[in-house]
Each structure stands twice: as structure tokens, then as C-alpha cells.
Amino acid sequence: MQVIVDASNVAHFGKKDGKPSLNKLLKAEEVLKKLGYEPILIADASLRHEIDDKEAFKKLLDEEKVHQVPAGTTADHYILNLAEEQDAKILSNDAFREFYDEFRDINSRRIPYNFKGENIVIGSSAQPKKIKNILQKICSQTLSEFEKKGYDSYKLKKNKKLSGIAVAKEAIDRISKSSDEGIDSKIEGMFMKIPLFDRVMKMVEDAERASDFIIFVLVNPRDYRDAVRNAGNIAVTVGDRLKLDHAPLVAVRNDLFTKPGTFELNIIYSDEILEESPFDVNITINDHDYSFVKKNSRNIASTVAARLGTWKFPIVSVKPSMLMEKPGHYDINLDKGGDK
């Protein structure tokens, strides 16, 4: 994650009668790197004339380790615009209130900080607002558009508590009870029609047989990494318990319908999987929500793919429209996708 450092703001921190401190700026850069960030130092034109070590600062400018905003440009606006373009965070204690109308996600981008003596303490940015509403609405409408074109999607939202063993138990239970009418995979009733253990898959290259089915584990984006760590163990546990010749493939997908700390399962036969998304998704949206939705476009793609049972994500493009003036307004169109 890139972090744009508001160099003037950091250097001036705690200044009373003294000059802006180059050491504070370098300390912020050092700590951000230790935390795994990629800092980009941006200074306004006046800082080079005010800072306490002008020669060292000039050298940093010459070596392009610190970047100065272009002449005639407002530093705050330049930093906010660059952060939006680069999808980066901003290290600054400036609230940028005068720019709230133009940049709606300032609070979720801005990282506050504090100095205790010579040591800097890096804070946390606020959570973005309206995450659930607009993203879930876009995903729901997108899936409805797919259904109009004859593609079913997984709809149930049980939100069971997430853990590796819970996922494995749910998968075992769902598959072993495939003859029950309560089956709730995307292809409802499919397990009743064709017995799981008698199903013979087509031979693939090198005379190897593919896994009989795919288990899509749908999780909130916050839980993705933890769920991925458990994917291999889940596959082995399910395969061993059901005595399958081939362990199932377990694919973890970010899902915007799933609450943090919970999961859903969409279990599909391998030959029912769509390798490519049949349609790509074009989202036209108001300027107010554009940046936030664009930032989450991959999560939208992942949600749609997991609910449809598509191995590859659809391409999700997001573009703003001046004709859509109010927050929350958007339009969705599907274009012929990967299997065209």
C-alpha cells in the first residue's frame, strides 16, 4: 500500500517558534517502511525555504526522494488527487475539510499520527462509509441481470461462523446429504439427480481425473487471508472423510454479502463450472460514489463470480457520469464476456 506523506504537515508538527523539522519527516518515512508501506513524500513549494536543514532537504528534492507540488498548484488538492489516482493512503493530521465535497473518502484515506519525543506513532484511517449498501445493491442488480440472461446464482445467506473446521463440516454435511431436498447449492437439486460417488468425470490431459466438484468458500474481504490459509486443509479433510478419489478444489472468494467472521458455501460439480464469465459488467455511476466503487471493483467481480459459479472473474469496469447527480445513482449493463 502506498502512503502519500503530507511532508509540510509532518515537518511542522509541534512547531512553536522553531522551524519545520526534516528529522520528523525522515522518521515518518522510516517507520512507514518498517510497517510495510511505500511512502511517497510530497511537499508544498514553501517548505524548502522554511525547513531547518535546507541543504539536506534540497538534496532530497534533487534525488527525487521528496517531490514538490507543481508551481501554481494547491498542495492539499494535489495530494488528495494523487491519492485517489494511485488508490493510496495519506499520512497527515490535516482534515482537508474544504475538500469534502470533491473527495468523499478523505477520512478512509487519511492516516493520523502523533510524535512522542522523537518517535512517531502511526494511527489508523477511518472505515469507509456506506460500504454495505451501495456495493451490495450493485452486486444484487448485477446477479439479477445475469439471471435475466439465463444464469442462476447462489442466493442463500446463512452467515455461519467462520473457521476451518466449520467450513469442512458444512461441506461434508452438504455433500453427504445430497439426496435431501434441502440442498442449497447454486444448482439446487443437481445432487439428487446424479449420485455423487457414481459420477464419472471426463479424462483430462495425462489421463488424470479432475476433482469431482468445486467448493467456493465465500467470505468477507477482511477474512480472505485467513480463509485462504485453511483452504488446503479443508480440501484434504472433506476428501478423506467422504473417501473421495480426488480431493475437492476449494476456492476462497471475497463476497460482499457475507458478514465479517462468517462464511457461505457454493458447491458445484466441476463440469458445471463456467470457466469464463459469459458477460462482463459495466457500471456507470455518479461522481460522488465513483472512487469508492472503483476501488471495490475487484470485490464486486469476486462476489459475482462466486455466486454464479464462474472460475474466472468477470471484467468489472466503472466510469463516472455527469448525468447522474445524486449519491447512490448508478446503472449496470452486461457485455458479452470471456466465452464470446
BALUMGU-696269 format. One record per residue (C-alpha): x, z, y; residue number from 1. Coordinates in steps of 0.25 Angstrom, whole numbers, plus 2048, in hexadecimal, padded with zeros to 3 digits. Layout:
N
+-----+-----+-----+--------+
|  c1 |  c3 |  c2 | marvex |
+-----+-----+-----+--------+
|   X |   Z |   Y |    NUM |
...
+-----+-----+-----+--------+
//
This chain:
340
+-----+-----+-----+--------+
|  c1 |  c3 |  c2 | marvex |
+-----+-----+-----+--------+
| 800 | 800 | 800 |      1 |
| 805 | 7FC | 80E |      2 |
| 805 | 806 | 819 |      3 |
| 806 | 802 | 827 |      4 |
| 80D | 80D | 82F |      5 |
| 808 | 80E | 83D |      6 |
| 816 | 811 | 842 |      7 |
| 813 | 815 | 850 |      8 |
| 809 | 81F | 84B |      9 |
| 812 | 825 | 841 |     10 |
| 81E | 825 | 84B |     11 |
| 816 | 82C | 855 |     12 |
| 811 | 837 | 84C |     13 |
| 812 | 845 | 852 |     14 |
| 819 | 83F | 85E |     15 |
| 818 | 848 | 86B |     16 |
| 823 | 846 | 875 |     17 |
| 82C | 83F | 86B |     18 |
| 82E | 830 | 867 |     19 |
| 827 | 829 | 85B |     20 |
| 82F | 82D | 84E |     21 |
| 836 | 822 | 846 |     22 |
| 839 | 82C | 83B |     23 |
| 82A | 82F | 839 |     24 |
| 827 | 820 | 837 |     25 |
| 832 | 81F | 82D |     26 |
| 82D | 82C | 826 |     27 |
| 81F | 826 | 825 |     28 |
| 825 | 819 | 81F |     29 |
| 82E | 821 | 815 |     30 |
| 822 | 829 | 810 |     31 |
| 819 | 81D | 80F |     32 |
| 823 | 816 | 806 |     33 |
| 824 | 823 | 7FD |     34 |
| 815 | 823 | 7FB |     35 |
| 816 | 814 | 7F6 |     36 |
| 811 | 80E | 803 |     37 |
| 817 | 802 | 80A |     38 |
| 818 | 806 | 819 |     39 |
| 817 | 7FB | 824 |     40 |
| 81B | 801 | 831 |     41 |
| 814 | 7FB | 83D |     42 |
| 818 | 800 | 84C |     43 |
| 812 | 7FC | 859 |     44 |
| 81B | 7F6 | 864 |     45 |
| 81D | 803 | 86B |     46 |
| 823 | 80B | 860 |     47 |
| 831 | 804 | 861 |     48 |
| 832 | 809 | 86F |     49 |
| 82D | 818 | 86C |     50 |
| 833 | 81B | 85F |     51 |
| 83E | 826 | 85E |     52 |
| 848 | 81D | 857 |     53 |
| 847 | 80F | 85E |     54 |
| 853 | 809 | 857 |     55 |
| 84F | 80D | 849 |     56 |
| 841 | 808 | 84C |     57 |
| 846 | 7FB | 851 |     58 |
| 84E | 7F9 | 845 |     59 |
| 841 | 7FB | 83C |     60 |
| 83A | 7F1 | 844 |     61 |
| 845 | 7E7 | 843 |     62 |
| 846 | 7E9 | 834 |     63 |
| 836 | 7E8 | 833 |     64 |
| 835 | 7F5 | 82D |     65 |
| 82C | 7F9 | 839 |     66 |
| 822 | 7EE | 83E |     67 |
| 81E | 7ED | 84D |     68 |
| 810 | 7E8 | 850 |     69 |
| 810 | 7DB | 857 |     70 |
| 810 | 7DB | 866 |     71 |
| 803 | 7DC | 86D |     72 |
| 7FC | 7E2 | 860 |     73 |
| 7F6 | 7EF | 85F |     74 |
| 7FD | 7F7 | 855 |     75 |
| 7F1 | 7FE | 84F |     76 |
| 7E9 | 7F2 | 84D |     77 |
| 7F5 | 7EB | 847 |     78 |
| 7F8 | 7F6 | 83D |     79 |
| 7E9 | 7F6 | 839 |     80 |
| 7E8 | 7E7 | 838 |     81 |
| 7F5 | 7E7 | 82F |     82 |
| 7F0 | 7F2 | 826 |     83 |
| 7E3 | 7EA | 824 |     84 |
| 7EA | 7DD | 821 |     85 |
| 7F4 | 7E4 | 818 |     86 |
| 7EA | 7EE | 812 |     87 |
| 7F3 | 7F9 | 816 |     88 |
| 7F2 | 807 | 81A |     89 |
| 7F7 | 80D | 827 |     90 |
| 7FF | 819 | 82A |     91 |
| 7FA | 81E | 837 |     92 |
| 7F3 | 82A | 83E |     93 |
| 7EC | 821 | 847 |     94 |
| 7DE | 820 | 844 |     95 |
| 7DC | 812 | 84A |     96 |
| 7CE | 815 | 84F |     97 |
| 7CD | 80A | 859 |     98 |
| 7CF | 800 | 84D |     99 |
| 7C4 | 806 | 844 |    100 |
| 7BA | 7FA | 847 |    101 |
| 7C4 | 7F0 | 843 |    102 |
| 7CB | 7F7 | 837 |    103 |
| 7C1 | 7FF | 82F |    104 |
| 7CA | 804 | 825 |    105 |
| 7D4 | 80B | 82E |    106 |
| 7D2 | 819 | 828 |    107 |
| 7D4 | 814 | 81A |    108 |
| 7E1 | 80D | 81E |    109 |
| 7E7 | 817 | 827 |    110 |
| 7F0 | 822 | 821 |    111 |
| 7F3 | 82E | 82A |    112 |
| 800 | 836 | 829 |    113 |
| 806 | 843 | 82F |    114 |
| 814 | 848 | 831 |    115 |
| 819 | 856 | 82D |    116 |
| 826 | 857 | 833 |    117 |
| 82E | 84A | 82F |    118 |
| 825 | 848 | 823 |    119 |
| 819 | 83E | 823 |    120 |
| 80C | 841 | 81B |    121 |
| 804 | 835 | 818 |    122 |
| 7F5 | 837 | 817 |    123 |
| 7EA | 82E | 811 |    124 |
| 7E1 | 824 | 816 |    125 |
| 7D2 | 826 | 816 |    126 |
| 7C9 | 820 | 80B |    127 |
| 7C3 | 812 | 810 |    128 |
| 7B4 | 814 | 814 |    129 |
| 7A9 | 80C | 80D |    130 |
| 7B1 | 809 | 800 |    131 |
| 7A6 | 80A | 7F6 |    132 |
| 79A | 804 | 7FE |    133 |
| 79F | 7F6 | 802 |    134 |
| 7A9 | 7F4 | 7F6 |    135 |
| 79E | 7F7 | 7EC |    136 |
| 794 | 7EF | 7F3 |    137 |
| 79D | 7E3 | 7F3 |    138 |
| 7A0 | 7E5 | 7E4 |    139 |
| 792 | 7E6 | 7E1 |    140 |
| 78E | 7DA | 7E8 |    141 |
| 799 | 7D2 | 7E2 |    142 |
| 795 | 7D6 | 7D4 |    143 |
| 787 | 7D2 | 7D7 |    144 |
| 78C | 7C4 | 7DC |    145 |
| 793 | 7C3 | 7CE |    146 |
| 786 | 7C7 | 7C7 |    147 |
| 77E | 7BC | 7CE |    148 |
| 788 | 7B2 | 7C8 |    149 |
| 786 | 7B8 | 7BA |    150 |
| 791 | 7C2 | 7B9 |    151 |
| 78D | 7D0 | 7B4 |    152 |
| 794 | 7DC | 7BA |    153 |
| 796 | 7EB | 7B5 |    154 |
| 78D | 7F4 | 7BD |    155 |
| 78D | 802 | 7B7 |    156 |
| 793 | 80D | 7BF |    157 |
| 795 | 819 | 7B7 |    158 |
| 7A1 | 81E | 7BE |    159 |
| 7A7 | 827 | 7B3 |    160 |
| 7B2 | 830 | 7B6 |    161 |
| 7BF | 828 | 7B5 |    162 |
| 7CA | 82C | 7AB |    163 |
| 7D2 | 824 | 7A0 |    164 |
| 7CB | 82B | 794 |    165 |
| 7BD | 82A | 79B |    166 |
| 7BF | 81B | 79C |    167 |
| 7C3 | 819 | 78E |    168 |
| 7B8 | 822 | 789 |    169 |
| 7AE | 81A | 791 |    170 |
| 7B3 | 80D | 78B |    171 |
| 7B3 | 812 | 77D |    172 |
| 7A5 | 817 | 77E |    173 |
| 7A0 | 80A | 785 |    174 |
| 7A6 | 801 | 77B |    175 |
| 7A3 | 809 | 76E |    176 |
| 795 | 80A | 773 |    177 |
| 794 | 7FB | 775 |    178 |
| 787 | 7FA | 76D |    179 |
| 77F | 803 | 777 |    180 |
| 776 | 7FC | 781 |    181 |
| 77C | 805 | 78C |    182 |
| 789 | 7FD | 78C |    183 |
| 78C | 7FB | 79B |    184 |
| 798 | 7F1 | 79C |    185 |
| 796 | 7E5 | 7A5 |    186 |
| 792 | 7DD | 799 |    187 |
| 787 | 7E6 | 795 |    188 |
| 782 | 7E4 | 786 |    189 |
| 78E | 7DC | 782 |    190 |
| 794 | 7E7 | 779 |    191 |
| 786 | 7E7 | 772 |    192 |
| 786 | 7D8 | 76F |    193 |
| 794 | 7D8 | 769 |    194 |
| 79B | 7E3 | 761 |    195 |
| 7A8 | 7E7 | 767 |    196 |
| 7B0 | 7E9 | 75B |    197 |
| 7AC | 7DB | 755 |    198 |
| 7AE | 7D3 | 761 |    199 |
| 7BA | 7C9 | 75F |    200 |
| 7C1 | 7C5 | 76B |    201 |
| 7C7 | 7B7 | 76C |    202 |
| 7D6 | 7B5 | 769 |    203 |
| 7DF | 7B5 | 775 |    204 |
| 7EE | 7B0 | 776 |    205 |
| 7F8 | 7B5 | 76C |    206 |
| 7EC | 7B8 | 763 |    207 |
| 7E9 | 7C5 | 76A |    208 |
| 7DB | 7CA | 76C |    209 |
| 7D7 | 7CF | 779 |    210 |
| 7D1 | 7DD | 77C |    211 |
| 7C2 | 7DD | 778 |    212 |
| 7BD | 7E2 | 785 |    213 |
| 7C2 | 7E6 | 793 |    214 |
| 7BF | 7F4 | 799 |    215 |
| 7BE | 7F3 | 7A8 |    216 |
| 7C0 | 801 | 7AE |    217 |
| 7BA | 801 | 7BC |    218 |
| 7C0 | 80C | 7C5 |    219 |
| 7C0 | 80F | 7D4 |    220 |
| 7CC | 809 | 7DA |    221 |
| 7D2 | 817 | 7DC |    222 |
| 7D3 | 819 | 7CD |    223 |
| 7D8 | 80C | 7CA |    224 |
| 7E7 | 810 | 7C7 |    225 |
| 7E3 | 81C | 7BE |    226 |
| 7D9 | 813 | 7B6 |    227 |
| 7E4 | 809 | 7B4 |    228 |
| 7ED | 813 | 7AE |    229 |
| 7E3 | 816 | 7A4 |    230 |
| 7DF | 808 | 7A0 |    231 |
| 7E9 | 807 | 795 |    232 |
| 7E5 | 814 | 78E |    233 |
| 7D6 | 811 | 78F |    234 |
| 7D8 | 803 | 788 |    235 |
| 7E0 | 80A | 77D |    236 |
| 7D6 | 815 | 77C |    237 |
| 7CA | 80C | 77B |    238 |
| 7D1 | 803 | 771 |    239 |
| 7D5 | 80E | 768 |    240 |
| 7C8 | 815 | 768 |    241 |
| 7C0 | 809 | 765 |    242 |
| 7CA | 803 | 75B |    243 |
| 7CB | 7F6 | 763 |    244 |
| 7D5 | 7EC | 75E |    245 |
| 7D9 | 7EA | 76D |    246 |
| 7D8 | 7F4 | 778 |    247 |
| 7CF | 7F0 | 783 |    248 |
| 7D4 | 7EB | 790 |    249 |
| 7D2 | 7F6 | 79B |    250 |
| 7D1 | 7F0 | 7A9 |    251 |
| 7D0 | 7FA | 7B5 |    252 |
| 7C9 | 7F5 | 7C1 |    253 |
| 7C7 | 7FA | 7CF |    254 |
| 7B8 | 7FC | 7D0 |    255 |
| 7B1 | 7FF | 7DE |    256 |
| 7A4 | 804 | 7D7 |    257 |
| 7AC | 80F | 7D0 |    258 |
| 7AD | 81D | 7D6 |    259 |
| 7BB | 823 | 7D6 |    260 |
| 7BE | 82B | 7CA |    261 |
| 7B4 | 823 | 7C1 |    262 |
| 7B4 | 816 | 7B9 |    263 |
| 7AB | 80B | 7B3 |    264 |
| 7AE | 802 | 7A7 |    265 |
| 7AA | 7F4 | 7A5 |    266 |
| 7AD | 7F0 | 797 |    267 |
| 7AD | 7E1 | 794 |    268 |
| 7B1 | 7D8 | 788 |    269 |
| 7BD | 7D1 | 78A |    270 |
| 7B7 | 7C3 | 789 |    271 |
| 7AC | 7C7 | 793 |    272 |
| 7B7 | 7CA | 79E |    273 |
| 7B7 | 7C0 | 7A9 |    274 |
| 7C6 | 7BC | 7AB |    275 |
| 7C4 | 7B7 | 7B9 |    276 |
| 7B9 | 7BB | 7C3 |    277 |
| 7AF | 7B0 | 7C3 |    278 |
| 7AD | 7B2 | 7D2 |    279 |
| 7B6 | 7B7 | 7DE |    280 |
| 7B0 | 7C0 | 7E9 |    281 |
| 7B0 | 7BC | 7F7 |    282 |
| 7AC | 7C8 | 801 |    283 |
| 7A8 | 7C5 | 80F |    284 |
| 7A8 | 7D2 | 817 |    285 |
| 7A7 | 7D8 | 825 |    286 |
| 7B3 | 7DB | 82D |    287 |
| 7B1 | 7EA | 82C |    288 |
| 7B2 | 7EB | 81D |    289 |
| 7BB | 7DF | 81B |    290 |
| 7C9 | 7E6 | 81A |    291 |
| 7C3 | 7F1 | 810 |    292 |
| 7BC | 7E7 | 807 |    293 |
| 7C8 | 7DE | 807 |    294 |
| 7D1 | 7EA | 803 |    295 |
| 7C8 | 7ED | 7F7 |    296 |
| 7C6 | 7DF | 7F3 |    297 |
| 7CE | 7E1 | 7E6 |    298 |
| 7C6 | 7ED | 7E2 |    299 |
| 7B9 | 7E4 | 7E4 |    300 |
| 7BF | 7DA | 7DB |    301 |
| 7C3 | 7E4 | 7D1 |    302 |
| 7B5 | 7EA | 7D1 |    303 |
| 7AE | 7DD | 7CF |    304 |
| 7B8 | 7D8 | 7C4 |    305 |
| 7B6 | 7E5 | 7BC |    306 |
| 7A7 | 7E5 | 7BE |    307 |
| 7A6 | 7D6 | 7BA |    308 |
| 7B0 | 7D7 | 7AE |    309 |
| 7BA | 7CE | 7B5 |    310 |
| 7C8 | 7CF | 7B1 |    311 |
| 7CE | 7C9 | 7BE |    312 |
| 7C9 | 7CD | 7CB |    313 |
| 7C0 | 7C4 | 7D4 |    314 |
| 7C7 | 7C0 | 7E1 |    315 |
| 7C0 | 7C8 | 7EC |    316 |
| 7C2 | 7C2 | 7FA |    317 |
| 7BE | 7CA | 806 |    318 |
| 7BC | 7C4 | 814 |    319 |
| 7B6 | 7C9 | 821 |    320 |
| 7AB | 7C2 | 828 |    321 |
| 7A7 | 7C4 | 837 |    322 |
| 799 | 7C1 | 834 |    323 |
| 798 | 7CE | 82C |    324 |
| 798 | 7D8 | 837 |    325 |
| 794 | 7E5 | 831 |    326 |
| 79B | 7EE | 827 |    327 |
| 797 | 7ED | 819 |    328 |
| 793 | 7DE | 81A |    329 |
| 799 | 7D4 | 810 |    330 |
| 796 | 7C8 | 808 |    331 |
| 79A | 7C4 | 7FA |    332 |
| 79C | 7B7 | 7F3 |    333 |
| 7A1 | 7B3 | 7E6 |    334 |
| 7AA | 7A7 | 7E4 |    335 |
| 7AE | 7A0 | 7D7 |    336 |
| 7B9 | 7A8 | 7D1 |    337 |
| 7C4 | 7A8 | 7C6 |    338 |
| 7BD | 7A1 | 7BB |    339 |
| 7B9 | 795 | 7C4 |    340 |
+-----+-----+-----+--------+
//
